[in-house]
Amino acid sequence: MATAAHAVKVGIIGGSGLDDPDILVGRTEKYIDTPFGKPSDALVLGKIKNVDCVLLARHGKQHTIAPTNVNFRANIWALKAEGCTHILVTTACGSLMEVIQPGDVVIIDQFIDRTTKRHQTFYDGGPACLPGVCHIPMAEPFCTKTRQVLIEVAKRLGIRCHSRGTVVTIEGPRFSSRAESLMFRLWGADVVNMTTVPEVVLAKEAGISYASVAMATDYDCWKEHEEAVSVDKVLKTLKENANKAINILLTAIPQIAAMDWTETQQNLKNTLEFSVMLPRH
């Protein structure tokens, strides 16, 4: 059982069509500022089965923020400031593999970064930044223990779920060209999205256990005789399948809260300590 000293608090970052605040009981809204500016929207505080949670809509409640313009540093900082020990996120993605069908869930375990314009660290020498340079290891970007819970829960709920997958995060907001889509397949990527990086990197820098429930909405544009990805198609699949991601979260969160995370949290803290090179005086 999580002890009071290591009480679990879960941040939930909702992606496109997957950010319904109604999953929380006793909701209150909190607008905060961070050294990196404002998060995407108000933090929605509440409980899921008696576990303290903080929900944040990644693209804003009205979905007005393009992937490149999401203030990832402010979002992660805000959740850390609220005392979140875990961040569970949902993300829509395109499938690059025949076996990952639209509507399937993927508990991703690796990423390939194709973004070019995003702040990826809290330690980049800017006025708001933390001192030093952080070379955070990324061999295991996602929290293995948290992922395991999500995988087991999905299987128990009878949801078609892939227990691992490599995501290519592209800059967006445009979708891939067919040549890019085919190249990502050659690289061995399983799905493509626009938001995992730098979110997962910043969570690791913040010492938070981070895991992602990715919802395949389409086959991107690599698949012949298949309609290429479009906003309509993405939203239609999300609408039909959003309950899968929500059910996984609702079931997994109390289970996570009942576990002992002392060792995981200590390991995250140690990793960060060994990763920061402080300025010499």
C-alpha positions in Angstrom: 0.0 0.0 0.0 1.3 3.5 -0.8 2.3 5.1 2.5 1.4 8.7 3.4 5.0 9.8 2.8 4.7 8.4 -0.7 1.0 8.9 -1.4 0.1 8.6 -5.0 -1.3 11.5 -6.9 -2.1 11.0 -10.6 -1.8 13.7 -13.3 -3.9 12.9 -16.4 -3.0 14.7 -19.6 -5.9 14.2 -22.1 -5.2 14.3 -25.8 -7.6 15.0 -28.7 -11.1 13.9 -27.8 -9.8 12.1 -24.6 -9.9 14.9 -22.0 -13.3 14.6 -20.5 -13.3 16.2 -17.0 -16.5 14.2 -16.0 -14.3 11.3 -15.0 -13.4 13.2 -11.9 -15.5 13.4 -8.7 -15.7 16.7 -6.7 -14.1 18.8 -9.4 -12.5 22.2 -8.8 -10.6 24.2 -11.3 -7.3 25.9 -10.6 -5.5 28.3 -12.9 -1.8 28.5 -12.2 1.3 30.1 -13.6 4.8 28.5 -13.9 8.3 29.9 -14.5 7.7 28.7 -18.1 4.3 30.4 -18.6 0.8 29.1 -18.3 -0.2 25.5 -18.9 -2.6 24.6 -21.7 -5.6 25.2 -19.5 -6.9 25.1 -15.9 -5.9 22.2 -13.8 -9.0 20.2 -12.9 -8.6 18.7 -9.4 -10.7 15.9 -8.2 -10.8 12.2 -7.3 -11.1 8.9 -9.2 -12.2 6.1 -6.8 -10.8 8.1 -3.8 -7.4 8.8 -5.5 -6.4 12.4 -5.9 -6.1 13.3 -9.6 -5.3 16.4 -11.6 -6.6 16.5 -15.2 -5.2 18.8 -17.9 -6.4 19.1 -21.5 -3.2 19.0 -23.6 -4.6 21.2 -26.4 -6.8 23.3 -24.2 -10.5 22.6 -23.5 -11.5 24.0 -26.8 -8.7 22.2 -28.7 -7.2 25.5 -29.8 -3.5 24.7 -29.2 -1.5 23.1 -32.1 0.9 20.3 -31.1 4.0 22.5 -31.6 2.5 25.3 -29.5 1.6 23.2 -26.5 3.6 24.6 -23.5 4.9 21.2 -22.5 7.3 22.6 -19.9 4.5 24.5 -18.1 2.2 21.5 -18.2 4.7 19.1 -16.6 5.9 21.8 -14.1 2.3 22.5 -13.1 1.6 18.8 -12.4 4.8 18.4 -10.5 3.9 21.6 -8.5 0.6 19.9 -7.6 2.4 17.0 -6.2 1.8 14.4 -8.9 3.8 11.2 -8.6 2.4 9.7 -11.8 1.3 11.1 -15.2 -1.0 9.0 -17.3 -1.7 10.4 -20.7 -3.9 9.6 -23.7 -2.9 10.3 -27.2 -4.4 9.7 -30.7 -2.0 8.0 -33.1 -1.8 6.7 -36.6 -0.9 3.0 -37.0 2.1 2.0 -39.1 1.5 -1.7 -38.7 -1.2 -3.9 -40.2 -1.6 -5.7 -36.9 -2.5 -2.4 -35.0 -6.0 -1.7 -36.2 -7.9 1.5 -35.8 -9.6 1.3 -32.4 -6.7 -0.7 -30.8 -4.8 0.6 -27.8 -1.0 0.6 -27.7 0.9 1.0 -24.4 4.0 2.6 -26.0 7.4 1.9 -24.6 9.8 3.7 -27.0 9.9 6.8 -29.2 11.7 8.3 -32.2 11.8 12.1 -32.1 11.2 13.9 -35.4 10.3 17.2 -33.7 12.4 20.3 -34.4 10.9 23.3 -32.6 10.2 22.3 -29.0 11.9 22.9 -25.6 12.9 19.5 -24.4 14.5 20.4 -21.0 14.0 22.4 -17.8 17.8 23.0 -17.9 18.6 25.0 -21.0 20.2 28.1 -19.5 17.1 30.4 -19.9 16.1 32.8 -17.1 13.4 30.5 -15.8 15.5 27.3 -16.1 17.0 25.1 -13.4 20.8 25.4 -13.0 23.1 23.2 -14.9 22.7 20.9 -18.0 20.7 17.7 -17.7 21.7 14.7 -19.8 18.7 12.5 -18.8 19.0 8.9 -20.0 16.2 7.8 -22.3 16.8 4.0 -22.7 13.5 3.4 -20.9 11.5 6.6 -21.5 8.2 5.3 -19.9 7.7 3.9 -16.4 7.9 0.1 -16.8 5.9 -0.6 -13.6 3.1 1.8 -14.5 2.9 0.4 -18.1 2.6 -3.1 -16.7 -0.5 -2.0 -14.7 -2.1 -0.5 -17.8 -1.4 -3.6 -19.9 -2.9 -5.9 -17.3 -5.9 -3.7 -16.9 -6.6 -3.5 -20.6 -6.4 -7.3 -20.9 -8.7 -7.8 -18.0 -11.2 -5.4 -19.6 -11.0 -7.3 -22.8 -9.7 -4.4 -24.8 -7.5 -5.1 -27.8 -4.2 -3.9 -26.6 -0.6 -4.0 -27.8 1.8 -4.2 -24.8 4.6 -2.4 -26.5 5.2 -0.1 -29.4 7.6 2.6 -30.8 6.0 5.9 -31.5 7.4 8.4 -34.0 6.5 11.9 -32.8 6.4 14.4 -35.7 6.2 18.1 -35.5 2.8 18.5 -37.1 0.2 19.9 -37.4 0.3 18.4 -40.9 0.0 14.6 -41.3 2.9 12.6 -42.8 3.6 12.4 -46.5 3.3 8.8 -47.9 7.1 8.7 -48.3 7.5 9.7 -44.6 5.0 7.1 -43.5 6.8 4.4 -45.4 10.1 5.5 -44.0 8.8 5.3 -40.5 7.7 1.7 -41.2 11.2 0.9 -42.4 12.6 2.4 -39.2 10.5 -0.2 -37.2 8.1 2.3 -35.7 4.6 1.1 -34.8 2.6 4.3 -34.5 2.9 8.0 -35.3 1.7 11.0 -33.2 2.5 14.7 -32.5 2.8 15.0 -28.7 4.8 12.3 -26.9 8.0 14.2 -27.3 9.0 16.3 -25.3 6.2 15.4 -22.8 7.8 12.0 -21.8 11.3 13.6 -21.6 10.2 16.4 -19.3 8.3 14.0 -17.0 11.5 12.0 -16.6 13.4 15.3 -15.7 10.7 16.1 -13.2 11.1 12.7 -11.6 7.5 11.6 -12.4 6.4 8.0 -13.5 5.0 8.6 -17.0 3.0 6.2 -19.1 0.8 6.6 -22.2 -2.3 5.0 -23.6 -2.2 5.5 -27.3 -5.3 5.0 -29.4 -4.8 4.1 -33.0 -7.3 6.0 -35.1 -6.2 5.3 -38.7 -3.4 3.7 -40.8 -1.7 7.1 -41.5 -1.3 7.0 -45.3 1.1 4.1 -46.0 -1.6 1.5 -46.6 -2.7 1.0 -50.2 -6.5 0.7 -50.8 -7.1 2.3 -47.4 -8.5 5.9 -47.1 -5.6 8.2 -46.0 -5.8 9.8 -42.6 -8.1 12.9 -42.2 -9.4 14.9 -39.2 -12.9 13.4 -39.8 -11.6 9.9 -39.7 -9.5 10.5 -36.5 -12.4 12.1 -34.7 -14.9 9.4 -35.7 -12.6 6.6 -34.4 -11.9 8.6 -31.2 -15.6 9.1 -30.6 -16.3 5.4 -31.0 -13.3 4.3 -28.9 -12.7 7.0 -26.3 -14.4 4.9 -23.6 -11.6 2.3 -23.9 -8.9 4.7 -22.8 -11.2 6.1 -20.0 -12.0 2.6 -18.7 -8.3 1.7 -18.6 -7.6 4.9 -16.6 -10.6 4.5 -14.2 -9.5 0.9 -13.4 -5.8 1.4 -13.3 -5.7 4.5 -11.1 -6.9 2.8 -7.9 -4.6 -0.1 -8.6 -1.6 2.2 -8.9 -2.6 4.0 -5.7 -2.6 0.7 -3.8 1.0 -0.1 -4.8 4.3 0.8 -3.1 6.2 3.3 -5.3 9.1 4.1 -2.9 11.7 2.3 -4.9 10.5 3.7 -8.3 10.5 7.3 -6.9 13.9 6.9 -5.4 15.3 5.5 -8.7 13.8 8.5 -10.6 15.3 10.9 -8.1 18.8 9.2 -8.4 18.7 9.2 -12.2 18.0 12.9 -12.2 20.8 13.6 -9.7 23.3 11.7 -11.7 22.2 13.4 -14.9 22.6 17.1 -14.0 26.0 18.7 -14.6 26.1 21.8 -12.4 28.1 24.9 -13.4 31.7 24.9 -12.1 32.5 27.8 -9.7 
